[in-house]
Amino acid sequence: MNAELCFSQGLALAHEGDALQALELFHQAISLKPDYAEAYNGIGALLININNLNEAEFYLQRALELKADYAEALFNLGTLFSRTSFLEEAEICLRETISHEPGFPEAHFRLGMVLKQMERLDEAENHLELAIRLRSDFKEAEFALGVLYLLQGQYEKGWRGYELRRKIFNACDSECTHRKVEELIGEKIVLFHEQGFGDTIHFVRYAQEIEKVASEVVLFLPKQLERLMSASFENIIIQTDEKMVGEYKFSCPLPSLPYMFHTTLDTIPSPIPYIKADSNLINNWSEILKKEIKDQSFTIGVVWAGNPNHKNDKNRSIPFHVFKQLFSLQEVTWVSLQMDEKAADLQTVSHQVIDFHENISDFAETAGLIENLDLIITVDTAVAHLAGAMGKETWLLLSVDPDWRWQEKGQESLWYPTIRIFRQNHRGDWQDVLARVKTNLEVRLKNNNNFNKIKDN
């Protein structure tokens, strides 16, 4: 078998999803033809797909040594750099790709995504639009452009592109099509969750809007949210995914409801709180805290890390060695709301932080605990949405490239009036964010102490 045949068979296997066999054939091609740039590029691309990024860079750089103007290898290297947050290097590679091959839609798309992360939104928009013009069925680029519009507050333009998430990510679907709200009057409507817990808490506010027109609303949710939503929406039937429902007129995922309601910056459903903790759980946690807290100190709940499987976790979570500097403030009773394995980070601190993660079984328990705290300080996780939806004073710590719902700038949240946003000024610099939080917290504590003195007098 010659090198070219090995390479072509490897390509076929790669398209079929058999990465290991494809890699073996690409290596065989290189053994037969050591200067085979295309085979080196093929290995690099496959290694990116299986997240072996360090090894991928070696093969892509070798491909470019053999063939300096190799647009596809430059694109793959740019993709690799974007995945590892070397954004300036990614931009250089992708612009060079486009200089060699101006009609490369995927390169314009990738460059648009990199420029968005670099906060150069106008340039990002131009390249995403060009990617769509070059490839009319480019749903990923249309979705990314929709998200970019949402980030900029251009909701009228953004929601249509945001709907494409359901096709791109194979979301749980229904017969949901773009319907007019007035067509749902007096009908039985089924709503269901999509994406993460935070997204569900964020969009579930629209269930109240559907309730105003429907004869009956059934809401399908994960088990972890069942008790919380049952306490919050007395007139909505809450069911978990394992249960079935009878006949209904229409069903829709929660994140599609803003599109249906033609939501703009001025028409965001705003009644806060729309999530309520169960009164029994509030009382239970009040008693637990009284046993743990011996004085009347200011109580702050904290979360420093999100779901490690989230695609943007490395940017939105804060390294614990940076975050824990807050715990040096002695006037505060610190309460960890951190869940899962990250709760073990607390073993590295000498300051007292109360940890209840083993006592929290679902979001209803978290809400009961939050209701007893004075302030929440959190990264962009479900707890931020929960506290915001409850109307709890919350300080949200955001990276340079935030989720669209937090907008591109400003300290206020359009969706949650009680959230105050502390943003990174420079990519990756959490130290500055925590320093500002600490300074503001010292002022907050001083004002709180002065208020208590006045009240006592």
C-alpha positions as CSV (number, residue, x, y, z in Angstrom):
1,M,0.0,0.0,0.0
2,N,1.4,3.4,-1.0
3,A,1.3,6.6,1.2
4,E,-1.5,8.2,-0.8
5,L,-3.8,5.2,-0.5
6,C,-3.1,5.0,3.3
7,F,-4.0,8.7,3.6
8,S,-7.2,8.5,1.5
9,Q,-8.4,5.4,3.5
10,G,-7.5,7.3,6.7
11,L,-9.6,10.2,5.6
12,A,-12.6,7.9,5.0
13,L,-12.3,6.4,8.4
14,A,-12.0,9.8,10.0
15,H,-15.2,10.9,8.4
16,E,-16.9,7.8,9.7
17,G,-15.7,8.6,13.2
18,D,-13.1,5.9,13.6
19,A,-10.3,8.2,14.9
20,L,-7.9,5.4,16.1
21,Q,-7.9,3.5,12.8
22,A,-7.5,6.8,10.9
23,L,-4.6,7.9,13.0
24,E,-2.9,4.5,12.4
25,L,-3.2,4.9,8.6
26,F,-2.0,8.5,8.7
27,H,1.1,7.4,10.6
28,Q,1.6,4.6,8.1
29,A,1.4,7.2,5.3
30,I,4.1,9.3,7.0
31,S,6.4,6.2,7.4
32,L,6.1,5.6,3.6
33,K,6.4,9.3,2.8
34,P,8.2,11.4,5.6
35,D,7.4,14.8,4.0
36,Y,3.7,14.1,3.7
37,A,2.3,17.4,5.0
38,E,-1.4,16.4,4.5
39,A,-0.9,13.3,6.7
40,Y,0.7,15.4,9.5
41,N,-2.2,17.8,9.2
42,G,-4.7,14.9,9.4
43,I,-3.1,13.6,12.6
44,G,-3.2,17.1,14.1
45,A,-6.9,17.6,13.3
46,L,-7.8,14.2,14.8
47,L,-5.8,14.9,17.9
48,I,-7.7,18.2,18.4
49,N,-11.0,16.3,18.1
50,I,-10.0,13.9,20.9
51,N,-8.6,16.8,22.9
52,N,-4.9,15.8,22.8
53,L,-3.9,19.4,22.1
54,N,-0.2,19.3,23.0
55,E,0.6,16.5,20.6
56,A,-1.7,18.0,18.0
57,E,0.4,21.2,17.9
58,F,3.6,19.2,17.1
59,Y,2.0,17.6,14.0
60,L,0.4,20.8,12.7
61,Q,3.7,22.7,13.1
62,R,5.4,19.9,11.2
63,A,2.8,20.1,8.4
64,L,3.5,23.9,8.1
65,E,7.3,23.3,8.1
66,L,6.7,21.1,5.1
67,K,4.2,23.3,3.4
68,A,4.3,26.9,4.7
69,D,1.1,28.2,2.8
70,Y,-1.0,25.2,3.9
71,A,-4.4,26.9,4.7
72,E,-6.0,23.9,6.3
73,A,-3.1,23.3,8.7
74,L,-3.1,27.0,9.6
75,F,-6.8,26.8,10.3
76,N,-6.3,23.8,12.5
77,L,-3.5,25.4,14.4
78,G,-5.7,28.5,14.8
79,T,-8.4,26.3,16.1
80,L,-6.0,24.6,18.6
81,F,-4.8,28.0,19.9
82,S,-8.4,29.2,20.3
83,R,-9.1,26.1,22.4
84,T,-6.1,26.7,24.6
85,S,-6.9,30.4,25.0
86,F,-3.9,31.7,23.1
87,L,-6.2,34.1,21.3
88,E,-3.5,36.4,19.8
89,E,-1.8,33.4,18.2
90,A,-5.1,32.0,17.0
91,E,-5.9,35.3,15.3
92,I,-2.6,35.3,13.5
93,C,-3.1,31.8,12.2
94,L,-6.6,32.4,11.1
95,R,-5.9,35.6,9.3
96,E,-3.0,33.9,7.5
97,T,-5.4,31.1,6.6
98,I,-7.8,33.6,5.1
99,S,-5.0,35.4,3.2
100,H,-4.2,32.1,1.5
101,E,-7.9,31.1,1.0
102,P,-10.3,34.1,1.4
103,G,-13.4,31.9,0.7
104,F,-12.8,29.6,3.6
105,P,-16.1,30.0,5.6
106,E,-14.9,27.9,8.6
107,A,-11.9,30.2,9.0
108,H,-14.1,33.3,9.1
109,F,-16.3,31.6,11.6
110,R,-13.5,30.6,13.9
111,L,-11.9,34.0,13.6
112,G,-15.2,35.6,14.5
113,M,-15.4,33.5,17.6
114,V,-11.8,34.4,18.6
115,L,-12.5,38.1,18.1
116,K,-15.6,37.9,20.2
117,Q,-13.5,36.5,23.1
118,M,-11.1,39.4,22.5
119,E,-14.0,41.9,22.9
120,R,-13.7,43.1,19.3
121,L,-17.4,42.6,18.6
122,D,-17.7,44.6,15.4
123,E,-14.9,42.7,13.8
124,A,-16.4,39.4,15.1
125,E,-19.8,40.3,13.6
126,N,-18.2,41.0,10.2
127,H,-16.5,37.7,10.0
128,L,-19.5,35.7,11.2
129,E,-21.6,37.4,8.5
130,L,-19.0,36.6,5.9
131,A,-18.9,33.0,7.0
132,I,-22.7,32.8,6.5
133,R,-22.5,34.4,3.0
134,L,-19.8,32.0,2.0
135,R,-21.9,29.0,3.2
136,S,-25.6,29.4,3.2
137,D,-26.3,26.5,5.5
138,F,-23.8,27.4,8.2
139,K,-26.1,27.0,11.2
140,E,-23.2,27.2,13.7
141,A,-22.2,30.6,12.4
142,E,-25.8,31.8,12.4
143,F,-26.2,30.7,16.0
144,A,-23.0,32.4,17.0
145,L,-24.1,35.6,15.3
146,G,-27.5,35.4,17.2
147,V,-25.6,35.0,20.5
148,L,-23.4,37.9,19.6
149,Y,-26.5,40.1,19.0
150,L,-28.0,39.0,22.4
151,L,-24.7,39.9,24.1
152,Q,-25.0,43.4,22.5
153,G,-28.6,43.7,23.6
154,Q,-30.0,43.4,20.1
155,Y,-32.6,40.9,21.2
156,E,-34.9,41.4,18.2
157,K,-32.1,40.2,15.9
158,G,-30.7,37.7,18.3
159,W,-33.5,35.3,19.2
160,R,-33.9,33.9,15.7
161,G,-30.3,32.8,15.6
162,Y,-30.5,31.5,19.1
163,E,-33.2,29.1,18.0
164,L,-30.7,27.2,15.9
165,R,-29.1,25.8,19.1
166,R,-31.8,23.1,19.0
167,K,-30.6,21.7,15.6
168,I,-26.9,22.2,16.4
169,F,-26.8,20.6,19.8
170,N,-29.5,18.0,19.2
171,A,-31.6,19.4,22.0
172,C,-34.7,17.6,23.3
173,D,-37.3,18.7,20.7
174,S,-41.0,18.8,20.2
175,E,-43.3,20.1,17.5
176,C,-42.5,23.6,18.8
177,T,-42.6,26.1,16.0
178,H,-42.8,29.9,16.2
179,R,-46.3,30.5,17.4
180,K,-48.2,33.6,18.4
181,V,-49.0,33.8,22.0
182,E,-52.7,34.6,21.3
183,E,-53.0,31.1,19.6
184,L,-52.3,29.5,23.0
185,I,-55.2,31.1,24.8
186,G,-57.2,28.5,26.7
187,E,-55.0,25.6,25.7
188,K,-53.0,23.0,27.6
189,I,-49.3,23.8,27.2
190,V,-46.3,21.6,28.0
191,L,-42.9,23.3,28.7
192,F,-39.7,21.5,29.2
193,H,-36.2,22.2,30.4
194,E,-33.2,22.5,28.1
195,Q,-29.5,23.1,28.8
196,G,-28.2,23.4,32.4
197,F,-29.8,24.1,35.7
198,G,-29.0,27.8,35.5
199,D,-30.6,28.2,32.1
200,T,-33.7,26.5,33.4
201,I,-34.0,28.8,36.4
202,H,-33.3,31.8,34.1
203,F,-36.0,31.0,31.5
204,V,-38.6,29.6,33.8
205,R,-39.9,33.1,34.5
206,Y,-41.7,32.7,31.2
207,A,-43.8,29.9,32.6
208,Q,-45.7,32.6,34.5
209,E,-46.4,34.4,31.2
210,I,-47.7,31.2,29.6
211,E,-49.8,30.6,32.7
212,K,-51.6,33.9,32.0
213,V,-53.0,32.6,28.7
214,A,-53.1,28.8,29.0
215,S,-55.8,26.7,30.6
216,E,-53.2,24.4,32.1
217,V,-49.4,24.4,32.1
218,V,-47.2,21.3,32.6
219,L,-43.5,21.9,33.2
220,F,-41.0,19.0,32.8
221,L,-37.9,19.5,34.9
222,P,-34.9,17.5,36.3
223,K,-35.5,15.9,39.7
224,Q,-33.1,18.4,41.3
225,L,-35.4,21.3,40.5
226,E,-38.8,19.6,41.2
227,R,-39.3,20.7,44.8
228,L,-38.0,24.2,44.2
229,M,-40.3,24.8,41.3
230,S,-43.3,23.2,43.1
231,A,-42.8,25.7,45.9
232,S,-42.5,28.6,43.4
233,F,-45.3,27.9,41.0
234,E,-48.4,26.7,42.8
235,N,-50.7,26.7,39.7
236,I,-48.3,24.9,37.3
237,I,-48.0,21.1,37.2
238,I,-44.4,20.2,37.8
239,Q,-43.3,16.8,36.5
240,T,-39.9,15.1,36.2
241,D,-38.5,13.7,32.9
242,E,-39.5,10.1,33.9
243,K,-43.2,10.9,33.9
244,M,-45.6,11.2,30.9
245,V,-48.4,13.7,30.2
246,G,-51.7,13.3,28.4
247,E,-52.9,15.2,25.4
248,Y,-51.9,18.8,25.0
249,K,-52.1,21.5,22.3
250,F,-48.5,22.8,22.2
251,S,-45.1,22.1,23.8
252,C,-41.9,24.2,23.8
253,P,-38.5,24.3,25.4
254,L,-38.1,27.1,28.0
255,P,-35.2,28.9,26.1
256,S,-37.5,29.3,23.0
257,L,-40.1,31.4,24.9
258,P,-38.3,34.8,24.7
259,Y,-38.5,34.4,20.9
260,M,-42.2,33.6,21.1
261,F,-42.8,36.6,23.3
262,H,-40.6,38.9,21.0
263,T,-38.6,39.9,24.1
264,T,-36.7,43.1,23.9
265,L,-34.6,44.9,26.5
266,D,-37.7,46.8,27.6
267,T,-40.0,43.7,27.8
268,I,-38.0,41.2,29.9
269,P,-40.4,39.6,32.4
270,S,-39.3,41.3,35.5
271,P,-41.3,40.3,38.6
272,I,-38.6,39.5,41.2
273,P,-38.7,37.2,43.1
274,Y,-40.3,34.5,40.9
275,I,-38.5,31.7,42.7
276,K,-39.4,31.2,46.3
277,A,-37.9,29.0,49.0
278,D,-40.2,26.6,50.9
279,S,-41.0,28.2,54.3
280,N,-40.3,24.9,56.1
281,L,-36.8,24.7,54.6
282,I,-36.2,28.4,55.4
283,N,-37.0,27.6,59.0
284,N,-34.9,24.4,59.1
285,W,-31.8,26.2,57.8
286,S,-32.4,29.1,60.2
287,E,-32.2,26.7,63.1
288,I,-29.1,25.0,61.6
289,L,-27.3,28.3,61.2
290,K,-28.1,29.4,64.7
291,K,-26.2,26.4,66.0
292,E,-23.2,27.2,63.8
293,I,-23.1,31.0,64.1
294,K,-22.6,32.2,67.7
295,D,-22.9,36.0,66.9
296,Q,-24.9,38.2,64.6
297,S,-22.2,38.6,62.0
298,F,-22.8,39.3,58.4
299,T,-23.3,36.0,56.5
300,I,-22.1,35.5,52.9
301,G,-22.6,32.5,50.7
302,V,-19.9,31.8,48.2
303,V,-19.3,29.7,45.0
304,W,-16.0,29.8,43.3
305,A,-16.3,27.1,40.6
306,G,-19.0,25.9,38.2
307,N,-19.5,22.6,36.4
308,P,-16.1,21.3,35.3
309,N,-17.7,19.8,32.2
310,H,-19.0,23.2,31.0
311,K,-17.2,24.2,27.8
312,N,-16.2,27.6,29.3
313,D,-15.4,26.4,32.8
314,K,-11.7,27.3,32.6
315,N,-12.7,30.9,32.1
316,R,-15.7,31.3,34.4
317,S,-14.4,29.4,37.4
318,I,-11.9,31.0,39.8
319,P,-8.8,29.2,41.0
320,F,-9.4,28.6,44.7
321,H,-6.0,29.9,45.7
322,V,-7.1,33.3,44.3
323,F,-10.7,33.2,45.6
324,K,-9.9,32.3,49.2
325,Q,-8.3,35.7,49.9
326,L,-11.8,36.9,50.7
327,F,-12.0,34.6,53.8
328,S,-9.4,36.8,55.6
329,L,-12.2,39.2,56.4
330,Q,-13.0,38.2,60.0
331,E,-16.2,40.2,60.4
332,V,-18.0,37.8,58.1
333,T,-19.5,34.4,58.6
334,W,-18.6,32.5,55.4
335,V,-20.9,29.8,54.1
336,S,-19.9,27.6,51.2
337,L,-22.6,26.9,48.6
338,Q,-20.0,25.1,46.5
339,M,-21.1,21.6,45.5
340,D,-19.4,18.4,44.2
341,E,-15.7,17.7,44.3
342,K,-14.7,21.4,44.4
343,A,-16.1,21.6,47.9
344,A,-12.9,19.8,49.0
345,D,-10.9,23.0,48.2
346,L,-12.0,24.2,51.7
347,Q,-9.6,21.7,53.2
348,T,-6.7,24.0,52.2
349,V,-7.9,27.1,54.1
350,S,-7.2,28.0,57.7
351,H,-10.1,30.4,58.0
352,Q,-13.5,29.1,59.2
353,V,-15.9,28.5,56.3
354,I,-19.1,26.6,57.1
355,D,-19.6,23.8,54.5
356,F,-23.1,22.2,54.1
357,H,-22.6,20.5,50.8
358,E,-23.2,17.0,52.2
359,N,-26.6,18.3,53.6
360,I,-27.9,19.8,50.3
361,S,-29.8,17.3,48.2
362,D,-31.4,19.6,45.7
363,F,-32.0,23.2,44.7
364,A,-34.9,23.6,47.2
365,E,-32.4,23.1,50.0
366,T,-30.0,25.6,48.5
367,A,-32.8,28.1,48.2
368,G,-33.7,27.6,51.9
369,L,-30.1,28.2,52.9
370,I,-29.7,31.3,50.6
371,E,-32.8,32.9,52.1
372,N,-31.1,33.0,55.5
373,L,-27.9,34.7,54.2
374,D,-27.2,38.4,53.8
375,L,-25.2,38.3,50.5
376,I,-24.2,35.8,47.8
377,I,-20.8,36.1,46.0
378,T,-20.5,33.7,43.1
379,V,-19.1,33.0,39.7
380,D,-21.5,32.4,36.8
381,T,-23.2,29.2,37.9
382,A,-26.8,28.0,38.7
383,V,-26.5,29.6,42.1
384,A,-26.2,33.0,40.5
385,H,-29.4,32.5,38.7
386,L,-31.1,31.0,41.8
387,A,-30.1,33.9,44.1
388,G,-31.0,36.5,41.4
389,A,-34.4,34.9,40.8
390,M,-35.0,34.9,44.6
391,G,-34.2,38.6,44.7
392,K,-31.2,38.0,47.0
393,E,-28.4,40.6,46.9
394,T,-25.7,38.9,44.8
395,W,-22.3,39.8,43.6
396,L,-21.5,38.0,40.3
397,L,-17.8,37.6,39.2
398,L,-17.5,37.5,35.5
399,S,-14.7,36.8,33.0
400,V,-13.9,39.0,30.0
401,D,-16.0,36.9,27.6
402,P,-19.3,36.5,29.5
403,D,-22.4,34.6,28.7
404,W,-24.8,36.7,26.6
405,R,-27.4,37.3,29.3
406,W,-24.9,39.4,31.3
407,Q,-24.3,41.8,28.4
408,E,-20.9,43.0,27.4
409,K,-20.4,45.8,30.0
410,G,-21.9,47.4,33.0
411,Q,-22.5,46.5,36.7
412,E,-26.2,45.9,36.5
413,S,-28.1,42.8,35.2
414,L,-31.1,43.2,32.9
415,W,-32.6,40.0,34.1
416,Y,-31.9,40.1,37.8
417,P,-32.1,43.6,39.5
418,T,-30.5,42.5,42.7
419,I,-27.3,41.2,41.0
420,R,-24.2,43.5,40.9
421,I,-21.6,42.4,38.4
422,F,-17.8,42.5,39.0
423,R,-16.1,42.0,35.6
424,Q,-12.5,41.2,34.7
425,N,-10.7,44.1,33.2
426,H,-8.1,41.9,31.6
427,R,-8.5,38.3,30.4
428,G,-7.6,35.8,33.0
429,D,-7.0,38.4,35.8
430,W,-9.1,37.3,38.7
431,Q,-6.8,38.9,41.2
432,D,-8.0,42.3,40.3
433,V,-11.6,41.2,40.5
434,L,-11.2,39.8,44.0
435,A,-9.3,42.9,45.1
436,R,-12.3,45.1,44.0
437,V,-14.8,42.7,45.7
438,K,-12.8,42.8,48.9
439,T,-12.7,46.6,48.9
440,N,-16.4,46.9,48.2
441,L,-17.1,44.3,50.8
442,E,-15.2,46.3,53.4
443,V,-17.3,49.3,52.6
444,R,-20.5,47.2,52.7
445,L,-19.5,45.8,56.2
446,K,-18.7,49.3,57.5
447,N,-22.1,50.6,56.3
448,N,-23.8,47.6,57.8
449,N,-22.1,48.2,61.2
450,N,-23.0,51.8,61.2
451,F,-26.6,50.9,60.4
452,N,-26.7,48.5,63.3
453,K,-25.3,51.1,65.7
454,I,-28.0,53.6,64.7
455,K,-30.6,50.9,65.1
456,D,-29.4,49.9,68.5
457,N,-29.4,53.5,69.7
